[in-house]
Amino acid sequence: METQLQNPGIATGILRRITLSYRAGALLVLLVALFTHLPTSFGDFSTDDFLIRAMTAGDPALHQLGFAKADPDKSFWVALIDGFHFFSPEAGSLPFYRDYGNLPWWTADNATMNPLRPVSAFTHWLDNRIAPGVFEWQVLHTLLYILLFAWSGYRLFWRISPSPSVAILASLMLVVDFSHLLNFNWIAARNVFIAGALGCAALEQFLAWREERSRQALALSLALFVVGLVSAESSIALGAYLLAYLLLVERRGLRATALALLPYALIVLTWRLAYNLGGFGADDIGLYVDPGHSLKDFLLSALEVVPVLLASCITTADGALTGASPELQPWLVAGCGLLALGCATLIWPVIKARPRMQFMLAGSVMAAIPAAALISAGPRGGLFVSIGFFWILAMWLHWLVAPPRRSRFNRGLLGAILCLHLFLPALSGFLLTSKLLPVAYASNGQFSSVAKSFQPGGERRSLVIVNSHAPNTAFYLPFEWSFQNGVTPQSMNLLAPGLVTFDLTRLSAREFELVAPMGLPLNHTQPLQSLDGDHPMLSSAYSLQLLQGLFTSPQTRMHEGFQRTGGEMRVTVKALVDGRPSRLRIQFIGREQPDDMAWQWYDWSRREYRSLTIPAIGETLRFAGPFDSKVKSAVKLCVNCEN
């Protein structure tokens, strides 16, 4: 591995200057990975981080309140199995969370979100044994997997590249990608890098087996694949590269291809069988589509997600769908598809006579299919896609400036692409993680707005959230408040998503009526509209609505008379508009009186939660949605109105 690869120095300029030895190239890649992901933070714990801590380390206060999965005395093995447990009917966590109220009353009846990731869970278990609650330590821990990912990717690229500069350039672009920077700042997304490192290493050993006939390499590849599957489900995308290599490089026929893939296929079948029998996976929710539970929905999702993921790699713009209105989304998907096809046409002269490029391109495209399980097409889904993409891009850039194609235009194009995919991401990563570029985080005031009502050691009170701007974050609230503030509400009561304007009238001491003229959007597919029926083409509100798919299903249907309990409420649907509830009767049926609870509402004009004085009997308050900025929120409409 110390010698130069064949055809060194095929590019010019910067590409020629990174023609280094194997060890020097590895050192360069690892140093860039280090300095663009320094062990200083520019963020904090959020959402899944608190859940995973409760699942792996437990929490006595939550467990005493009835959160069975937060048992601090659970065994080591159970802690790893539960590490990424969100909720499921079989485990009893779904009904409990809905009764407690951190899952709202409109949660799907059979909602399941329960990934099996014991290897990744083990790394979080270590965090919570060594330095619980220390964000800087956990970022440093994640950095180890970033470096492992960089090293594994470099080894893979070195094996298949015609020159050292290709391997080094591809590795550099891979490790500084904008998507990976976003994942790095979220501790819970660590499994992405673990799976990516294991996937690259497994593919590199697979190639060693096929090229050198090394049984040891086969055994190591299979072992790495197994560990990858129980680190993150995305590891199954490795199969795309294995299949592409056998079909496009070896080309020994279908029988030989099937025999070579057989041990990997048996591992996948065994893993999936254990996955299903153990009650793992996602079901009856919209954000994740598990092909093991709904193959049709998964294939439909793939038609939208695959073009978007491919375009995200090309443009560095992640999650193009999440902030777009439903009317715009089909056009975005079509545009992403055309962009991907156009780029494929552009690079065809390079790949048509190069089987290895064909294999990496096909592997990259097919790796986007498993990622369609996450319909948001966010940065976590594109890692296995980016492995093949950046190597193809490095190869094409070398071809672009090699004689006789070395022109001023091509050199300018080379500079623009390197700026987009290498220099800007590397500079941004360094400035952000080193804190040389200050990033200010503003609290949304969810705790501070009602902090006086929740004092450590004080009497437990219930929380009422009138118009939650992001109902998915309410799911994490008891975990976050317990770890961050040392308190948890006695129960939670989410009246409705705050994504549209509605009026709330107090009818009696325990009874309220909620009227939403445009209908309440109770899943991620239902339209968001202002009181005038208008809506923008792009808005962060669409992203917040999409996240309702964590616990809701588009297949859920409500009718007049539909009734559901949640928290300390009984909610009855009294009327609908185009299938969406437009009038609700809300009765507080628990021991605690509504007047004794802490009430808060979300002010879209200030982008923060504010405390609320409970309405008097006969009083009506209006709560504006994000598209009714001219409507003053929480304005008193009338007192002693006729109901």
Helices and strands as residue ranges (DSSP letters): H 14-17, H 22-36, H 48-57, H 60-65, G 68-70, H 76-81, H 93-100, E 112-114, H 118-130, H 135-160, H 164-175, H 178-184, G 187-189, H 190-212, H 215-229, G 233-237, H 238-245, I 246-250, H 254-277, E 281-283, H 295-315, H 329-351, H 355-367, G 370-373, G 379-382, H 383-400, H 408-418, I 419-423, H 424-433, G 448-453, E 463-468, H 471-485, E 492-497, E 502-506, E 511-515, H 540-546, G 547-550, E 563-566, E 569-577, E 580-588, G 594-596, E 598-603, E 608-611, E 620-623, E 635-638
